Structures are given as C-alpha cells and as structure tokens.
Amino acid sequence: MLEYKLSDRKKYFVKVDKWYPSSQICHCCGYRNPLLKDLRIREWDCPNCNHHHKRDVNAAINIRNEGLRILKESA
Ligand SMILES: [Zn+2]
C-alpha cells in the first residue's frame, strides 16, 4: 500500500535492512557506538567527532542516507 501510494506521487520506496544499526551510527562521521544498543539512551555524544545526537533524529537521518545509498546502487 505504501509502495503504491509513493510511486503514484513519483516518489521512491526503498526498503532498508531491518538489521541496519541506524541508531548506533553517528550520521556525521560514521562512527559506530555499540553502547546505543541500550534503548534507554535517548541522547549521546559521539566519541569520535563530539557531535551531540538525539537518538531518533540520528537514526532517521541514517535511514534516509542508507535508503539513498541503496537507491544509487540500484540505479
Ligand atoms: Zn561522529
């Protein structure tokens, strides 16, 4: 249903692997922080680039980036 609605509006539907660790990866530098497996951590600072992250915002950006990467690969 979602796929159909999006193609109707000339938008793309890309599935991102459900094991893609979107909330563990710093969207600025790509550093992966395994401590983020703990769902109680809502905000964190990247130990590599010091960027302050809100968990869900960072995850959303990573999912968008991963979707764009997959799209590019399949083009
Ligand atoms: Zn970082």
N, CA, C, O and the ligand as a Tripos MOL2 file, in Angstrom:
@<TRIPOS>MOLECULE
protein
  301   299    76     0     0
PROTEIN
NO_CHARGES

@<TRIPOS>ATOM
      1 N           0.8320   -1.2020    0.0000 N.3       1 MET1
      2 CA          0.0000    0.0000    0.0000 C.3       1 MET1
      3 C           0.8730    1.2610    0.0000 C.2       1 MET1
      4 O           0.6640    2.1750   -0.7970 O.2       1 MET1
      5 N           1.8300    1.2880    0.8870 N.am      2 LEU2
      6 CA          2.7450    2.4230    0.9570 C.3       2 LEU2
      7 C           3.5120    2.5590   -0.3530 C.2       2 LEU2
      8 O           3.6760    3.6560   -0.8870 O.2       2 LEU2
      9 N           3.9750    1.4300   -0.8530 N.am      3 GLU3
     10 CA          4.7500    1.4200   -2.0910 C.3       3 GLU3
     11 C           3.9250    2.0140   -3.2410 C.2       3 GLU3
     12 O           4.4320    2.8130   -4.0290 O.2       3 GLU3
     13 N           2.6830    1.6250   -3.3260 N.am      4 TYR4
     14 CA          1.7840    2.0860   -4.3780 C.3       4 TYR4
     15 C           1.5190    3.5840   -4.2610 C.2       4 TYR4
     16 O           1.5530    4.3040   -5.2590 O.2       4 TYR4
     17 N           1.2630    4.0410   -3.0690 N.am      5 LYS5
     18 CA          0.9920    5.4680   -2.8420 C.3       5 LYS5
     19 C           2.1770    6.3370   -3.2330 C.2       5 LYS5
     20 O           2.0070    7.4050   -3.8220 O.2       5 LYS5
     21 N           3.3800    5.8730   -2.9000 N.am      6 LEU6
     22 CA          4.5650    6.6690   -3.1870 C.3       6 LEU6
     23 C           4.8470    6.7280   -4.6830 C.2       6 LEU6
     24 O           5.1830    7.7890   -5.2090 O.2       6 LEU6
     25 N           4.7110    5.5870   -5.3790 N.am      7 SER7
     26 CA          5.0260    5.5850   -6.8080 C.3       7 SER7
     27 C           4.0180    6.4480   -7.5530 C.2       7 SER7
     28 O           4.3260    7.0160   -8.6010 O.2       7 SER7
     29 N           2.8320    6.5410   -7.0150 N.am      8 ASP8
     30 CA          1.7930    7.3950   -7.5590 C.3       8 ASP8
     31 C           2.2310    8.8630   -7.5360 C.2       8 ASP8
     32 O           1.8420    9.6450   -8.4030 O.2       8 ASP8
     33 N           3.0230    9.2200   -6.5660 N.am      9 ARG9
     34 CA          3.4810   10.6110   -6.4280 C.3       9 ARG9
     35 C           4.9060   10.8030   -6.9230 C.2       9 ARG9
     36 O           5.5670   11.7830   -6.5780 O.2       9 ARG9
     37 N           5.3760    9.8540   -7.7390 N.am     10 LYS10
     38 CA          6.7280    9.9440   -8.2820 C.3      10 LYS10
     39 C           7.7760    9.9860   -7.1670 C.2      10 LYS10
     40 O           8.7900   10.6770   -7.2630 O.2      10 LYS10
     41 N           7.5020    9.2410   -6.1340 N.am     11 LYS11
     42 CA          8.4900    9.1280   -5.0640 C.3      11 LYS11
     43 C           8.9820    7.6940   -5.0160 C.2      11 LYS11
     44 O           8.3630    6.7840   -5.5680 O.2      11 LYS11
     45 N          10.0990    7.5160   -4.3490 N.am     12 TYR12
     46 CA         10.6920    6.1850   -4.3220 C.3      12 TYR12
     47 C          10.4170    5.4730   -3.0200 C.2      12 TYR12
     48 O          10.3190    6.0820   -1.9550 O.2      12 TYR12
     49 N          10.2960    4.1700   -3.1360 N.am     13 PHE13
     50 CA         10.1400    3.3280   -1.9540 C.3      13 PHE13
     51 C          11.3620    2.4240   -1.8850 C.2      13 PHE13
     52 O          11.5950    1.6240   -2.7910 O.2      13 PHE13
     53 N          12.1300    2.5450   -0.8310 N.am     14 VAL14
     54 CA         13.3310    1.7290   -0.6760 C.3      14 VAL14
     55 C          13.2460    1.0470    0.6780 C.2      14 VAL14
     56 O          12.9860    1.6910    1.6940 O.2      14 VAL14
     57 N          13.4680   -0.2570    0.6850 N.am     15 LYS15
     58 CA         13.4740   -0.9840    1.9570 C.3      15 LYS15
     59 C          14.8780   -1.0240    2.5170 C.2      15 LYS15
     60 O          15.8260   -1.4070    1.8300 O.2      15 LYS15
     61 N          15.0040   -0.6240    3.7740 N.am     16 VAL16
     62 CA         16.3010   -0.6850    4.4440 C.3      16 VAL16
     63 C          16.3020   -1.9230    5.3360 C.2      16 VAL16
     64 O          15.3340   -2.1970    6.0450 O.2      16 VAL16
     65 N          17.3880   -2.6530    5.2860 N.am     17 ASP17
     66 CA         17.5250   -3.8770    6.0860 C.3      17 ASP17
     67 C          17.1570   -3.6220    7.5430 C.2      17 ASP17
     68 O          17.6130   -2.6470    8.1420 O.2      17 ASP17
     69 N          16.3310   -4.5000    8.1130 N.am     18 LYS18
     70 CA         15.8930   -4.2520    9.4870 C.3      18 LYS18
     71 C          17.0350   -4.4150   10.4950 C.2      18 LYS18
     72 O          16.9160   -4.0010   11.6490 O.2      18 LYS18
     73 N          18.1420   -5.0210   10.0500 N.am     19 TRP19
     74 CA         19.2890   -5.1570   10.9550 C.3      19 TRP19
     75 C          20.2850   -4.0060   10.7910 C.2      19 TRP19
     76 O          21.3140   -3.9560   11.4640 O.2      19 TRP19
     77 N          19.9620   -3.0980    9.8960 N.am     20 TYR20
     78 CA         20.8350   -1.9360    9.7360 C.3      20 TYR20
     79 C          20.8390   -1.1390   11.0460 C.2      20 TYR20
     80 O          19.7850   -0.7030   11.5100 O.2      20 TYR20
     81 N          22.0320   -0.9490   11.6460 N.am     21 PRO21
     82 CA         22.0790   -0.3580   13.0040 C.3      21 PRO21
     83 C          21.9400    1.1740   12.9880 C.2      21 PRO21
     84 O          22.8560    1.8900   13.3920 O.2      21 PRO21
     85 N          20.7950    1.6610   12.5200 N.am     22 SER22
     86 CA         20.6200    3.0960   12.2770 C.3      22 SER22
     87 C          20.8400    3.9620   13.5100 C.2      22 SER22
     88 O          21.3260    5.0880   13.3990 O.2      22 SER22
     89 N          20.4860    3.4480   14.6820 N.am     23 SER23
     90 CA         20.6080    4.3080   15.8650 C.3      23 SER23
     91 C          21.9980    4.2540   16.4790 C.2      23 SER23
     92 O          22.3170    5.0490   17.3630 O.2      23 SER23
     93 N          22.8390    3.3090   16.0100 N.am     24 GLN24
     94 CA         24.1800    3.1910   16.6010 C.3      24 GLN24
     95 C          25.2510    3.9530   15.8410 C.2      24 GLN24
     96 O          26.3640    4.1230   16.3390 O.2      24 GLN24
     97 N          24.9260    4.4130   14.6400 N.am     25 ILE25
     98 CA         25.9280    5.0430   13.7960 C.3      25 ILE25
     99 C          25.8020    6.5620   13.8510 C.2      25 ILE25
    100 O          24.7120    7.1120   13.6980 O.2      25 ILE25
    101 N          26.9410    7.2370   14.0740 N.am     26 CYS26
    102 CA         26.9660    8.6990   14.0480 C.3      26 CYS26
    103 C          26.7720    9.1460   12.6040 C.2      26 CYS26
    104 O          27.5520    8.7620   11.7320 O.2      26 CYS26
    105 N          25.7490    9.9490   12.3360 N.am     27 HIS27
    106 CA         25.4850   10.3300   10.9450 C.3      27 HIS27
    107 C          26.5120   11.3410   10.4300 C.2      27 HIS27
    108 O          26.5840   11.5960    9.2280 O.2      27 HIS27
    109 N          27.3050   11.9150   11.3410 N.am     28 CYS28
    110 CA         28.3230   12.8880   10.9110 C.3      28 CYS28
    111 C          29.5930   12.2010   10.4250 C.2      28 CYS28
    112 O          30.1130   12.5310    9.3590 O.2      28 CYS28
    113 N          30.0990   11.2350   11.2160 N.am     29 CYS29
    114 CA         31.4110   10.6720   10.8890 C.3      29 CYS29
    115 C          31.3700    9.1770   10.6220 C.2      29 CYS29
    116 O          32.3680    8.6100   10.1780 O.2      29 CYS29
    117 N          30.2360    8.5200   10.8800 N.am     30 GLY30
    118 CA         30.1280    7.0970   10.6070 C.3      30 GLY30
    119 C          30.5900    6.1920   11.7340 C.2      30 GLY30
    120 O          30.5750    4.9670   11.6090 O.2      30 GLY30
    121 N          31.0040    6.8100   12.8430 N.am     31 TYR31
    122 CA         31.4390    6.0130   13.9860 C.3      31 TYR31
    123 C          30.2780    5.1640   14.5160 C.2      31 TYR31
    124 O          29.1560    5.6540   14.6430 O.2      31 TYR31
    125 N          30.5540    3.8880   14.8250 N.am     32 ARG32
    126 CA         29.5040    3.0270   15.3590 C.3      32 ARG32
    127 C          29.6790    2.8480   16.8620 C.2      32 ARG32
    128 O          30.7260    2.4020   17.3300 O.2      32 ARG32
    129 N          28.6570    3.1960   17.5970 N.am     33 ASN33
    130 CA         28.6930    3.1580   19.0490 C.3      33 ASN33
    131 C          27.8050    2.0290   19.5760 C.2      33 ASN33
    132 O          26.5850    2.1790   19.6500 O.2      33 ASN33
    133 N          28.4200    0.8920   19.9420 N.am     34 PRO34
    134 CA         27.6260   -0.2770   20.3530 C.3      34 PRO34
    135 C          26.8580   -0.0580   21.6620 C.2      34 PRO34
    136 O          25.9290   -0.8090   21.9590 O.2      34 PRO34
    137 N          27.2290    0.9540   22.4440 N.am     35 LEU35
    138 CA         26.5080    1.2300   23.6910 C.3      35 LEU35
    139 C          25.0560    1.6220   23.4260 C.2      35 LEU35
    140 O          24.2020    1.5220   24.3070 O.2      35 LEU35
    141 N          24.7910    2.0670   22.2080 N.am     36 LEU36
    142 CA         23.4490    2.5270   21.8480 C.3      36 LEU36
    143 C          22.4540    1.3890   21.6870 C.2      36 LEU36
    144 O          21.2700    1.6210   21.4420 O.2      36 LEU36
    145 N          22.9420    0.1440   21.8260 N.am     37 LYS37
    146 CA         22.0050   -0.9850   21.8300 C.3      37 LYS37
    147 C          21.0530   -0.8570   23.0200 C.2      37 LYS37
    148 O          19.9490   -1.4030   23.0130 O.2      37 LYS37
    149 N          21.5050   -0.1240   24.0430 N.am     38 ASP38
    150 CA         20.6580    0.1390   25.2040 C.3      38 ASP38
    151 C          19.6180    1.1990   24.8240 C.2      38 ASP38
    152 O          19.9480    2.3690   24.6260 O.2      38 ASP38
    153 N          18.3530    0.7650   24.7280 N.am     39 LEU39
    154 CA         17.2970    1.6650   24.2310 C.3      39 LEU39
    155 C          16.9790    2.8060   25.1910 C.2      39 LEU39
    156 O          16.2820    3.7510   24.8230 O.2      39 LEU39
    157 N          17.4880    2.7220   26.4260 N.am     40 ARG40
    158 CA         17.2080    3.7940   27.3810 C.3      40 ARG40
    159 C          18.0250    5.0410   27.0860 C.2      40 ARG40
    160 O          17.6980    6.1310   27.5560 O.2      40 ARG40
    161 N          19.1050    4.8770   26.2960 N.am     41 ILE41
    162 CA         19.9280    6.0340   25.9550 C.3      41 ILE41
    163 C          19.2310    6.8230   24.8450 C.2      41 ILE41
    164 O          19.1400    6.3520   23.7120 O.2      41 ILE41
    165 N          18.7460    8.0060   25.1650 N.am     42 ARG42
    166 CA         17.9870    8.8200   24.2050 C.3      42 ARG42
    167 C          18.8560    9.8650   23.5160 C.2      42 ARG42
    168 O          18.5710   10.2790   22.3930 O.2      42 ARG42
    169 N          19.9230   10.2890   24.2020 N.am     43 GLU43
    170 CA         20.8250   11.2800   23.6190 C.3      43 GLU43
    171 C          22.2510   10.8730   23.9360 C.2      43 GLU43
    172 O          22.5220   10.2840   24.9830 O.2      43 GLU43
    173 N          23.1650   11.1920   23.0220 N.am     44 TRP44
    174 CA         24.5520   10.8070   23.2350 C.3      44 TRP44
    175 C          25.4950   11.7260   22.4690 C.2      44 TRP44
    176 O          25.1020   12.4120   21.5260 O.2      44 TRP44
    177 N          26.7490   11.7170   22.9050 N.am     45 ASP45
    178 CA         27.7830   12.4720   22.2140 C.3      45 ASP45
    179 C          28.7050   11.4950   21.5140 C.2      45 ASP45
    180 O          29.1680   10.5290   22.1210 O.2      45 ASP45
    181 N          28.9720   11.7370   20.2470 N.am     46 CYS46
    182 CA         29.8620   10.8580   19.5000 C.3      46 CYS46
    183 C          31.2780   10.9820   20.0490 C.2      46 CYS46
    184 O          31.8200   12.0860   20.1050 O.2      46 CYS46
    185 N          31.8910    9.8640   20.4570 N.am     47 PRO47
    186 CA         33.2590    9.9190   21.0000 C.3      47 PRO47
    187 C          34.2960   10.2460   19.9290 C.2      47 PRO47
    188 O          35.4250   10.6100   20.2590 O.2      47 PRO47
    189 N          33.9420   10.1270   18.6880 N.am     48 ASN48
    190 CA         34.8860   10.3880   17.6030 C.3      48 ASN48
    191 C          34.8500   11.8430   17.1290 C.2      48 ASN48
    192 O          35.9020   12.4660   16.9870 O.2      48 ASN48
    193 N          33.6580   12.3930   16.8820 N.am     49 CYS49
    194 CA         33.5780   13.7660   16.3470 C.3      49 CYS49
    195 C          32.8960   14.7330   17.3080 C.2      49 CYS49
    196 O          32.7590   15.9190   17.0070 O.2      49 CYS49
    197 N          32.4610   14.2180   18.4890 N.am     50 ASN50
    198 CA         31.8450   15.0560   19.5300 C.3      50 ASN50
    199 C          30.4750   15.6330   19.1640 C.2      50 ASN50
    200 O          29.9620   16.4920   19.8820 O.2      50 ASN50
    201 N          29.8910   15.1880   18.0900 N.am     51 HIS51
    202 CA         28.5630   15.6950   17.7450 C.3      51 HIS51
    203 C          27.5470   15.1740   18.7560 C.2      51 HIS51
    204 O          27.5640   13.9990   19.1220 O.2      51 HIS51
    205 N          26.6600   16.0680   19.2020 N.am     52 HIS52
    206 CA         25.6110   15.6500   20.1380 C.3      52 HIS52
    207 C          24.4050   15.1380   19.3470 C.2      52 HIS52
    208 O          23.9080   15.8180   18.4490 O.2      52 HIS52
    209 N          23.9400   13.9290   19.6900 N.am     53 HIS53
    210 CA         22.8400   13.3250   18.9500 C.3      53 HIS53
    211 C          21.6100   13.1170   19.7970 C.2      53 HIS53
    212 O          21.7000   12.7650   20.9730 O.2      53 HIS53
    213 N          20.4510   13.3380   19.1860 N.am     54 LYS54
    214 CA         19.2210   12.8180   19.7440 C.3      54 LYS54
    215 C          18.9970   11.4890   19.0260 C.2      54 LYS54
    216 O          19.0250   11.4290   17.7970 O.2      54 LYS54
    217 N          18.7810   10.4520   19.7810 N.am     55 ARG55
    218 CA         18.7470    9.1020   19.2260 C.3      55 ARG55
    219 C          17.8720    8.9580   17.9790 C.2      55 ARG55
    220 O          18.3260    8.4700   16.9440 O.2      55 ARG55
    221 N          16.6190    9.3860   18.0920 N.am     56 ASP56
    222 CA         15.6780    9.1440   16.9970 C.3      56 ASP56
    223 C          15.9830    9.9970   15.7710 C.2      56 ASP56
    224 O          15.7890    9.5580   14.6370 O.2      56 ASP56
    225 N          16.4580   11.2110   16.0020 N.am     57 VAL57
    226 CA         16.7940   12.0920   14.8850 C.3      57 VAL57
    227 C          17.9880   11.5150   14.1290 C.2      57 VAL57
    228 O          17.9840   11.4490   12.8990 O.2      57 VAL57
    229 N          19.0110   11.0960   14.8810 N.am     58 ASN58
    230 CA         20.1900   10.4950   14.2570 C.3      58 ASN58
    231 C          19.8080    9.2400   13.4610 C.2      58 ASN58
    232 O          20.2890    9.0250   12.3480 O.2      58 ASN58
    233 N          18.9330    8.4180   14.0560 N.am     59 ALA59
    234 CA         18.5120    7.1820   13.3840 C.3      59 ALA59
    235 C          17.7610    7.4970   12.0900 C.2      59 ALA59
    236 O          17.9550    6.8310   11.0740 O.2      59 ALA59
    237 N          16.9060    8.5120   12.1370 N.am     60 ALA60
    238 CA         16.1250    8.8750   10.9490 C.3      60 ALA60
    239 C          17.0450    9.3440    9.8170 C.2      60 ALA60
    240 O          16.8410    8.9920    8.6550 O.2      60 ALA60
    241 N          18.0440   10.1300   10.1640 N.am     61 ILE61
    242 CA         18.9980   10.6150    9.1570 C.3      61 ILE61
    243 C          19.7620    9.4420    8.5530 C.2      61 ILE61
    244 O          19.9840    9.3940    7.3430 O.2      61 ILE61
    245 N          20.1630    8.4960    9.4030 N.am     62 ASN62
    246 CA         20.8940    7.3300    8.9010 C.3      62 ASN62
    247 C          20.0370    6.4710    7.9790 C.2      62 ASN62
    248 O          20.5260    5.9490    6.9760 O.2      62 ASN62
    249 N          18.7610    6.3260    8.3200 N.am     63 ILE63
    250 CA         17.8720    5.5110    7.4840 C.3      63 ILE63
    251 C          17.6710    6.1920    6.1280 C.2      63 ILE63
    252 O          17.6490    5.5290    5.0910 O.2      63 ILE63
    253 N          17.5260    7.5240    6.1430 N.am     64 ARG64
    254 CA         17.3960    8.2600    4.8810 C.3      64 ARG64
    255 C          18.6630    8.0750    4.0330 C.2      64 ARG64
    256 O          18.5880    7.8030    2.8350 O.2      64 ARG64
    257 N          19.8280    8.2300    4.6780 N.am     65 ASN65
    258 CA         21.0930    8.0920    3.9410 C.3      65 ASN65
    259 C          21.2680    6.6920    3.3770 C.2      65 ASN65
    260 O          21.7200    6.5220    2.2450 O.2      65 ASN65
    261 N          20.9050    5.6840    4.1740 N.am     66 GLU66
    262 CA         21.0290    4.2990    3.7300 C.3      66 GLU66
    263 C          20.0740    4.0400    2.5560 C.2      66 GLU66
    264 O          20.4250    3.3400    1.6070 O.2      66 GLU66
    265 N          18.8800    4.6040    2.6300 N.am     67 GLY67
    266 CA         17.9130    4.4710    1.5450 C.3      67 GLY67
    267 C          18.4490    5.0840    0.2540 C.2      67 GLY67
    268 O          18.3130    4.5040   -0.8230 O.2      67 GLY67
    269 N          19.0590    6.2620    0.3730 N.am     68 LEU68
    270 CA         19.6240    6.9380   -0.7960 C.3      68 LEU68
    271 C          20.7870    6.1390   -1.3740 C.2      68 LEU68
    272 O          20.9670    6.0740   -2.5900 O.2      68 LEU68
    273 N          21.5770    5.5280   -0.4810 N.am     69 ARG69
    274 CA         22.7120    4.7210   -0.9360 C.3      69 ARG69
    275 C          22.2140    3.5060   -1.7380 C.2      69 ARG69
    276 O          22.7580    3.1820   -2.7930 O.2      69 ARG69
    277 N          21.1780    2.8480   -1.2220 N.am     70 ILE70
    278 CA         20.6150    1.6790   -1.9020 C.3      70 ILE70
    279 C          20.0470    2.0920   -3.2640 C.2      70 ILE70
    280 O          20.2150    1.3940   -4.2640 O.2      70 ILE70
    281 N          19.3770    3.2340   -3.2730 N.am     71 LEU71
    282 CA         18.7750    3.7400   -4.4960 C.3      71 LEU71
    283 C          19.8430    3.9910   -5.5640 C.2      71 LEU71
    284 O          19.6680    3.6410   -6.7310 O.2      71 LEU71
    285 N          20.9390    4.5980   -5.1440 N.am     72 LYS72
    286 CA         22.0570    4.8860   -6.0540 C.3      72 LYS72
    287 C          22.6440    3.5920   -6.6070 C.2      72 LYS72
    288 O          22.9610    3.4880   -7.7920 O.2      72 LYS72
    289 N          22.7800    2.6100   -5.7170 N.am     73 GLU73
    290 CA         23.3600    1.3270   -6.1140 C.3      73 GLU73
    291 C          22.5100    0.6360   -7.1680 C.2      73 GLU73
    292 O          23.0370    0.0000   -8.0810 O.2      73 GLU73
    293 N          21.1980    0.7620   -7.0400 N.am     74 SER74
    294 CA         20.3060    0.0430   -7.9430 C.3      74 SER74
    295 C          20.0640    0.8200   -9.2310 C.2      74 SER74
    296 O          19.4550    0.2970  -10.1640 O.2      74 SER74
    297 N          20.5330    2.0570   -9.2900 N.am     75 ALA75
    298 CA         20.2910    2.8920  -10.4900 C.3      75 ALA75
    299 C          21.2500    2.5260  -11.6260 C.2      75 ALA75
    300 O          21.1890    3.1220  -12.7010 O.2      75 ALA75
    301 ZN         30.7080   11.2160   14.9610 Zn       76 ZN76
@<TRIPOS>BOND
     1     1     2 1
     2     2     3 1
     3     3     4 2
     4     3     5 am
     5     5     6 1
     6     6     7 1
     7     7     8 2
     8     7     9 am
     9     9    10 1
    10    10    11 1
    11    11    12 2
    12    11    13 am
    13    13    14 1
    14    14    15 1
    15    15    16 2
    16    15    17 am
    17    17    18 1
    18    18    19 1
    19    19    20 2
    20    19    21 am
    21    21    22 1
    22    22    23 1
    23    23    24 2
    24    23    25 am
    25    25    26 1
    26    26    27 1
    27    27    28 2
    28    27    29 am
    29    29    30 1
    30    30    31 1
    31    31    32 2
    32    31    33 am
    33    33    34 1
    34    34    35 1
    35    35    36 2
    36    35    37 am
    37    37    38 1
    38    38    39 1
    39    39    40 2
    40    39    41 am
    41    41    42 1
    42    42    43 1
    43    43    44 2
    44    43    45 am
    45    45    46 1
    46    46    47 1
    47    47    48 2
    48    47    49 am
    49    49    50 1
    50    50    51 1
    51    51    52 2
    52    51    53 am
    53    53    54 1
    54    54    55 1
    55    55    56 2
    56    55    57 am
    57    57    58 1
    58    58    59 1
    59    59    60 2
    60    59    61 am
    61    61    62 1
    62    62    63 1
    63    63    64 2
    64    63    65 am
    65    65    66 1
    66    66    67 1
    67    67    68 2
    68    67    69 am
    69    69    70 1
    70    70    71 1
    71    71    72 2
    72    71    73 am
    73    73    74 1
    74    74    75 1
    75    75    76 2
    76    75    77 am
    77    77    78 1
    78    78    79 1
    79    79    80 2
    80    79    81 am
    81    81    82 1
    82    82    83 1
    83    83    84 2
    84    83    85 am
    85    85    86 1
    86    86    87 1
    87    87    88 2
    88    87    89 am
    89    89    90 1
    90    90    91 1
    91    91    92 2
    92    91    93 am
    93    93    94 1
    94    94    95 1
    95    95    96 2
    96    95    97 am
    97    97    98 1
    98    98    99 1
    99    99   100 2
   100    99   101 am
   101   101   102 1
   102   102   103 1
   103   103   104 2
   104   103   105 am
   105   105   106 1
   106   106   107 1
   107   107   108 2
   108   107   109 am
   109   109   110 1
   110   110   111 1
   111   111   112 2
   112   111   113 am
   113   113   114 1
   114   114   115 1
   115   115   116 2
   116   115   117 am
   117   117   118 1
   118   118   119 1
   119   119   120 2
   120   119   121 am
   121   121   122 1
   122   122   123 1
   123   123   124 2
   124   123   125 am
   125   125   126 1
   126   126   127 1
   127   127   128 2
   128   127   129 am
   129   129   130 1
   130   130   131 1
   131   131   132 2
   132   131   133 am
   133   133   134 1
   134   134   135 1
   135   135   136 2
   136   135   137 am
   137   137   138 1
   138   138   139 1
   139   139   140 2
   140   139   141 am
   141   141   142 1
   142   142   143 1
   143   143   144 2
   144   143   145 am
   145   145   146 1
   146   146   147 1
   147   147   148 2
   148   147   149 am
   149   149   150 1
   150   150   151 1
   151   151   152 2
   152   151   153 am
   153   153   154 1
   154   154   155 1
   155   155   156 2
   156   155   157 am
   157   157   158 1
   158   158   159 1
   159   159   160 2
   160   159   161 am
   161   161   162 1
   162   162   163 1
   163   163   164 2
   164   163   165 am
   165   165   166 1
   166   166   167 1
   167   167   168 2
   168   167   169 am
   169   169   170 1
   170   170   171 1
   171   171   172 2
   172   171   173 am
   173   173   174 1
   174   174   175 1
   175   175   176 2
   176   175   177 am
   177   177   178 1
   178   178   179 1
   179   179   180 2
   180   179   181 am
   181   181   182 1
   182   182   183 1
   183   183   184 2
   184   183   185 am
   185   185   186 1
   186   186   187 1
   187   187   188 2
   188   187   189 am
   189   189   190 1
   190   190   191 1
   191   191   192 2
   192   191   193 am
   193   193   194 1
   194   194   195 1
   195   195   196 2
   196   195   197 am
   197   197   198 1
   198   198   199 1
   199   199   200 2
   200   199   201 am
   201   201   202 1
   202   202   203 1
   203   203   204 2
   204   203   205 am
   205   205   206 1
   206   206   207 1
   207   207   208 2
   208   207   209 am
   209   209   210 1
   210   210   211 1
   211   211   212 2
   212   211   213 am
   213   213   214 1
   214   214   215 1
   215   215   216 2
   216   215   217 am
   217   217   218 1
   218   218   219 1
   219   219   220 2
   220   219   221 am
   221   221   222 1
   222   222   223 1
   223   223   224 2
   224   223   225 am
   225   225   226 1
   226   226   227 1
   227   227   228 2
   228   227   229 am
   229   229   230 1
   230   230   231 1
   231   231   232 2
   232   231   233 am
   233   233   234 1
   234   234   235 1
   235   235   236 2
   236   235   237 am
   237   237   238 1
   238   238   239 1
   239   239   240 2
   240   239   241 am
   241   241   242 1
   242   242   243 1
   243   243   244 2
   244   243   245 am
   245   245   246 1
   246   246   247 1
   247   247   248 2
   248   247   249 am
   249   249   250 1
   250   250   251 1
   251   251   252 2
   252   251   253 am
   253   253   254 1
   254   254   255 1
   255   255   256 2
   256   255   257 am
   257   257   258 1
   258   258   259 1
   259   259   260 2
   260   259   261 am
   261   261   262 1
   262   262   263 1
   263   263   264 2
   264   263   265 am
   265   265   266 1
   266   266   267 1
   267   267   268 2
   268   267   269 am
   269   269   270 1
   270   270   271 1
   271   271   272 2
   272   271   273 am
   273   273   274 1
   274   274   275 1
   275   275   276 2
   276   275   277 am
   277   277   278 1
   278   278   279 1
   279   279   280 2
   280   279   281 am
   281   281   282 1
   282   282   283 1
   283   283   284 2
   284   283   285 am
   285   285   286 1
   286   286   287 1
   287   287   288 2
   288   287   289 am
   289   289   290 1
   290   290   291 1
   291   291   292 2
   292   291   293 am
   293   293   294 1
   294   294   295 1
   295   295   296 2
   296   295   297 am
   297   297   298 1
   298   298   299 1
   299   299   300 2
@<TRIPOS>SUBSTRUCTURE
     1 MET1         2 RESIDUE 1 A MET
     2 LEU2         6 RESIDUE 1 A LEU
     3 GLU3        10 RESIDUE 1 A GLU
     4 TYR4        14 RESIDUE 1 A TYR
     5 LYS5        18 RESIDUE 1 A LYS
     6 LEU6        22 RESIDUE 1 A LEU
     7 SER7        26 RESIDUE 1 A SER
     8 ASP8        30 RESIDUE 1 A ASP
     9 ARG9        34 RESIDUE 1 A ARG
    10 LYS10       38 RESIDUE 1 A LYS
    11 LYS11       42 RESIDUE 1 A LYS
    12 TYR12       46 RESIDUE 1 A TYR
    13 PHE13       50 RESIDUE 1 A PHE
    14 VAL14       54 RESIDUE 1 A VAL
    15 LYS15       58 RESIDUE 1 A LYS
    16 VAL16       62 RESIDUE 1 A VAL
    17 ASP17       66 RESIDUE 1 A ASP
    18 LYS18       70 RESIDUE 1 A LYS
    19 TRP19       74 RESIDUE 1 A TRP
    20 TYR20       78 RESIDUE 1 A TYR
    21 PRO21       82 RESIDUE 1 A PRO
    22 SER22       86 RESIDUE 1 A SER
    23 SER23       90 RESIDUE 1 A SER
    24 GLN24       94 RESIDUE 1 A GLN
    25 ILE25       98 RESIDUE 1 A ILE
    26 CYS26      102 RESIDUE 1 A CYS
    27 HIS27      106 RESIDUE 1 A HIS
    28 CYS28      110 RESIDUE 1 A CYS
    29 CYS29      114 RESIDUE 1 A CYS
    30 GLY30      118 RESIDUE 1 A GLY
    31 TYR31      122 RESIDUE 1 A TYR
    32 ARG32      126 RESIDUE 1 A ARG
    33 ASN33      130 RESIDUE 1 A ASN
    34 PRO34      134 RESIDUE 1 A PRO
    35 LEU35      138 RESIDUE 1 A LEU
    36 LEU36      142 RESIDUE 1 A LEU
    37 LYS37      146 RESIDUE 1 A LYS
    38 ASP38      150 RESIDUE 1 A ASP
    39 LEU39      154 RESIDUE 1 A LEU
    40 ARG40      158 RESIDUE 1 A ARG
    41 ILE41      162 RESIDUE 1 A ILE
    42 ARG42      166 RESIDUE 1 A ARG
    43 GLU43      170 RESIDUE 1 A GLU
    44 TRP44      174 RESIDUE 1 A TRP
    45 ASP45      178 RESIDUE 1 A ASP
    46 CYS46      182 RESIDUE 1 A CYS
    47 PRO47      186 RESIDUE 1 A PRO
    48 ASN48      190 RESIDUE 1 A ASN
    49 CYS49      194 RESIDUE 1 A CYS
    50 ASN50      198 RESIDUE 1 A ASN
    51 HIS51      202 RESIDUE 1 A HIS
    52 HIS52      206 RESIDUE 1 A HIS
    53 HIS53      210 RESIDUE 1 A HIS
    54 LYS54      214 RESIDUE 1 A LYS
    55 ARG55      218 RESIDUE 1 A ARG
    56 ASP56      222 RESIDUE 1 A ASP
    57 VAL57      226 RESIDUE 1 A VAL
    58 ASN58      230 RESIDUE 1 A ASN
    59 ALA59      234 RESIDUE 1 A ALA
    60 ALA60      238 RESIDUE 1 A ALA
    61 ILE61      242 RESIDUE 1 A ILE
    62 ASN62      246 RESIDUE 1 A ASN
    63 ILE63      250 RESIDUE 1 A ILE
    64 ARG64      254 RESIDUE 1 A ARG
    65 ASN65      258 RESIDUE 1 A ASN
    66 GLU66      262 RESIDUE 1 A GLU
    67 GLY67      266 RESIDUE 1 A GLY
    68 LEU68      270 RESIDUE 1 A LEU
    69 ARG69      274 RESIDUE 1 A ARG
    70 ILE70      278 RESIDUE 1 A ILE
    71 LEU71      282 RESIDUE 1 A LEU
    72 LYS72      286 RESIDUE 1 A LYS
    73 GLU73      290 RESIDUE 1 A GLU
    74 SER74      294 RESIDUE 1 A SER
    75 ALA75      298 RESIDUE 1 A ALA
    76 ZN76       301 GROUP 0 **** ****
